[in-house]
Amino acid sequence: MLEIMYPNWFWALLLLIPYLAFEIFYKDKKKVRLLFSRVDLLKETAKRSSWLRFLPVILRSLVIILLIISLARPRIANKKTQITGKGIDIILAIDVSGSMRAVDFKPVNRLEAAKKVAEEFIQNRKNDRIGLVTFSDNAFTQCPLTLDYNILMTLLEKIQIDEEANGTAIGMGLATAVARLKDSKAKSKVIILITDGRNNTGEIDPFTAAELAETYGIKVYTIGVGSKGPVDFPVQTPFGIQYRKVNIDIDMNTLNKIAQMTGTEKARRATNTAELKLIMKHIDKMEKTEIKIKNYYQYEELFFKFLIAALILLLAEFFVRIVFRKEMP
């Protein structure tokens, strides 16, 4: 953005009017005229020098213009933004055990619904580091804490049901998420735990993992996903995939206790995609990042460039007058 510090100097450009009038209508007529006997040679010389007649005046006028512009002090203002404050570090811990294949979140299964809602949650965050942990009968870090949301969402899209899992290790999933956050210096550390079952395997039980989270000041929001009662579940048969009604028990009591131990609201249950979206939006509002944005400007002064240009043109005018027009200084 171009700024002019002293724009009133541009009124000085009016000085060009009397200067040009003096050069064209007065000074030129006062020049000494010589008689010349060879008209043909005079015409030939006039052709070569006609454009040189006004060149010094043009150059002198440009010098005046550049000097006035430099006095007006033009400068370029580069806008800068300074962000202060700390964001929130968030780990999404998502259950990928076999039970997440249930299709009560039609038209997709529970895992695909959770992935879609998690993606929307990520897109709504700014200046927060977010990581991804998946768990079934064991737990894995799919993505460490990052600000690169594009990579995070690419990895989120790739997670699949663990077909070889033999249970759900909620404690292992929570403990792995805690391990990713324990050394964080963020003002707030959050785990969003999404599961549809109960802890039935793993070396660490959920309450021990919750105690670890509490020790490191980590808040855990727990979400149970799944309808109550029998739900459609895909089963491979000799005739292809068929759906059968099965009961999948969600241990909401354990999820409630985890939330209570880490100082968050009680666990919430989502029986469809709309409810899951509402829960994630609620968490999004609860965990707001306190970022202060301050705008300031860095200036690049331009007046010296116009002074240099004026000096160059002044030397050019001197060269034209002395060398080409043979005028005495």
N, C-alpha and C positions, 0 to 999 in steps of 0.2 A: 504494500500500500504506500503510495507516494504522498508525502506531506510537504507543505511549504511553511517554513517557520515565520517568515516575514513577507507576506504577499503584497504589502503596500509598496514594496520596492518596484513592483511591475509598473507603477505609474511613471517611473523614470523612463520607460520605453518611449514616452511621448517626446523625449529629447531628440529622438531620431528625426522627427519632422523638421525642426529648424536646422539640424545638421545636414540632412539631405538637401534641403532648400538652399543652404549656403553652398554646398559642393556643386550642385547642378546649375543653379541660376545666377550665382554671384562669382564664385571662385573661378569657374570655367571660363566666364566671359572676360575676366581680368587677365587671362593668360596672354603673353606676348605673341603676336602674330608675325610671321616672316613671309616676305614675298618669295615666290618660287616660280622659276621659269619653265620647268618641265611638268606639265599637268599630268601627263601619262604616268610618270613616276610617282607623283603625289597621290593619284588614285590607287595605285598598287600598294603604296605604304599605308594609306588609310584603311584599306581592306584588312591588312594584317594587324593593325593596331586599334581598330574600332572597339573590339571586345575588351582590349586591355585598358581602354579609357575609363570604364566604370568598375573594373575589377578591384582597384584599391579602395574605392568607396564602399563596394559590397563587403570587402574583407573588414574594413574599419567598422562598418555597421554591425557585422556579426560579432566583432570583438566587444562592442558596446553591449549587445544583447546578452552575450555570455557572461560579461561582468555583472550585469544587473541580475541575471538568474542566480549567479553565485552569491550575490548579496542577499537575495531572497532566501537563501539557505535551504535548498531542497534536500530531502532525505527519504530513505525507504524505511518504513516501519514493518518489521517482521514480528508477527504475533506469536508469542510463546505461551504455553500452558504448563503450569506447575501443579502437580497432583501431590497432596500431602495426606497423611493418614494411612492406616493399615486396613487391608481388606480382610475378608473371612476365608479361612481354609476349610474346604468342604470335601468329604469323601462320600461318594455314593456306593453303598454296599448292597449289591443286588443278588438275590437268591437265583441260582440257575439249576437247581435240582429238578428231577424228573416231574415232580408235581406241578411245576410251572407251565407244563404243557396243557393244562386244563383250559378249555375254551369258553369259560363263562364271561370273558371280556370280549364278546363277539364284536367284529368278525375275526379277531386275533386271539392268541393265547395270552396267558398272564404275563409271560416274559416280554412279548412284543409290546403289550400295552404299557408295561413298566418302562421299557426302553423309549417309547414314544414320549411319554410324559417326562422322563428324565431329560430327554433332548430339549424339550420346551423349557424346562427349568434352567438348563445350562445357558440357553440363548438369552434368558432374561437377566443373567448375572453379569456384572461389570466389575473389573478389577479384583475378582476373587480367584484364588487358585482352587481348582477342582480336580479331584482324582477319582479313580474307579476301581472297586474291588468286587470280585464275584466269588460266590461260595456255594458249595453243594456239600459233599462229604469232606471237602477240604476247601481252602481259601487261597485265592491268587490275586495279586495286584495286576490289573490289566493296564492301568495308567497311573503313574505317580502324580502328585500335585502339579498342575500346570496352568498357565494362562493361555495356552494355545488351544482354544476351544474347538478348532477345526480338527486337530488330531484327536482330541478327546472324543468328539462325536463320531469320528471314523471308527475308533476302537469300540465305542459303545454299540455301534451298528453291527459290529462283527461278533459280538458275544452270542453264544448259542446255548441251548440246553445241554447239560452234561449227561449224555446218555448212559455213561458207565457208572454214575453215582449210585451209591447204596444208602443214602440218607441225607440229612440236612444238618450241617454243623454251624448253627447260628453263632455259637461262642467263638469258633475259629474265624468266621467272617468278621465279627465285631473286633476281635483281638488284632486281626491283620489291619483293619482300618485304623485302630488306635496306634499301631506301630508306625503307620504313615503320618500320623498327626502329632505324636508325642513331642517331637523336637521343633514343632512349628512355633514361630514368634508372632503369629497373627493375633489380633486382639480377640478374636473369637474362633474356636475350633468346633466343627460340627460334623456329625456322622448322620446320614439319612439311611436307615436300614430298612430294606424292602424284602419281605419274605411271605410265603404262604403256608408254612408248616410249623413244625416244632423241632426243637433240638433233640436229635436222637443219635448223634455220633460226634466225633471230634475229641481232641485232647484237652480242650479248654471249654468249660461250661459257660453259658451266657452271663451268669452273675459275676463270675471271676473277671470276665472281659469287661463287664459294666463297672466293676470296681477299679480296673485299670483306667478306664475312660474318666471316671470321677477323679482319680488321682492326678491326672494330667489336665484337668479342667476342660474336658471334652463333653459337649452336649450330644446326646443321641436321640434323634427323632425316629420312632419305630412305626412302621406301617405294615399292617397285615392286608394282603390282597387275596380276594377270593370270596365267592358267594357262600352263604350258609346252606347246608344240606347237599344233596347229590348234585354233581355237576358233570357236564359232558367231558369225557377224557378219551383221547385217541389211543386205540389199541391196534397193533399190527396183527393181522390175521392172514390166512392163506388167500383170502379174497380181497386183500388190500387193507387200508386203514378204515376201521370202523369206530364209532363212538359209543361208549358205554357210560352209564351213570355210576359215579363213584363218590364216596365221602372223603374229603380231605380236611383233616383237623388242623385248625390254626390255633396255636397256643398264645392267645391274646393275653393271658395272665402273665406269662414270662415277658412278653413285649411291654406290658404295662409296668412291670417292676424295673426293667432296664431303663425306661424313660424316667421313672420316679427316682432311681438311684443317680441319674446324671442330671437331674434338675430341669427336665423338660415336661411338656404336657403328657398326659396319658396317651398310650398308643391309639392310633386311629385305624379303622378298617375300611377298605374300599371294596365294594362289591361290583363295581363297573368302572369304566374308563373315566366317566364324568366325575365320579367321587374321588378317584385317584388324582385327577387334575386339581380339584378343589383343595385336597390335602396338601399337594405340593405348592400351590399358590399361597396357602396359609403359611407354610414354612418359609417361603420366599419373603413374605411380609414380616415374619417374626425375626428373620436374620438379615437385617439391612446393613449394608456397608456404609460406614461413615467416612466419606472421602471429601476433602475440601479441594476445590479447583480454583486456582488463582491465575488470571490472565495478566500477562505483562508484555512489554514490547522491547525489542532490541533494534537500535537504529543504525543505519548505514549512511553516513554523511556523503553527499554528492558534490558539495560546492567546490571542492578542490579539483574535481574532474573538469568542471566548467572553467576554472581558472587556468588549468593546463591547456585546454582547448583554445582559450582566448590568447594565451601566450604564443601558441603555435601559429594562429592566424595573424597575430601581430607581426611575427617574424616573416610570415609569407607576404604580408602587405609591404613590409620594408624591402623584401627581395624583389617584388614586382616593380615598385617605384624606382629603385636604384638600378636594377639590372635590365629590366625590359623597357621601362619608360624613360630611363636616363634622367630622372629628376634629382635635383640636388637636395640633400637633407636640410 
